[in-house]
């Protein structure tokens, strides 16, 4: 089953509580929360207090994506704020294995995020402590960027690596995930879609309708693929 997770950095921040509740009722699978420190990426976004505030409005998993330098210094803060899943960038820490192991020990799903140019070799020696891989399909920092085409190949190679090593690890894709790019990322092995302005957050479409349209699109794809099998 393909999982849908709205990227809350793309939501209306003035009505974030309402957006979370509406998306929850519409049937999304998880919420994706981007944390940016203005250093690792050239932007600032949410913090732990905001996450703690909206945590009460949904029981769906909160997926915290730490785009910060030295993420190991902030793990406890975000665990306490209500995170169920945390992904950290391989490029941002000298202690990737230690940080992932800490998350696992604390009962948090551990994710590794990779920027477009980061080689998948970063994953090879931490696969035993990884629950999901976040493949950045744009350069991180801002919404609305163009999809990097070579990421289809990267997703496929990560899938092949996971399968060859015998692990059960989900692949999450993040960045310009919309109706044009979804078929390609799913074909190459993605399991979790982080959805922003490309398909969920539209000025002229209600959130509930956007989720419904995306579900219908995924179901249509599934039926088409099964028909070709």
Buried (B, 14 or more C-beta within 10 A) or exposed (E): EBBBBBBBBBBEEEEBEEBBBBBBEBEBBBBBBBBBBEEBBEBEBBBBEBBBBBBEBBEBBBBBBBBBBBBBEBBEBBBEBBBBBBBBBBBBBEEBEEBBBBBBEEEBBBBBBBBBEBEBEBBEEBBEBBBBBBBBBBBBBEBEBEBBEEBBEBBBBBBEBBEEEEEEBBBBBBBBBBEEBBBBBBEBBBBBBBBBBBBBBBEEBEBEEBBBBBBEBBEEBEEEEEEEE
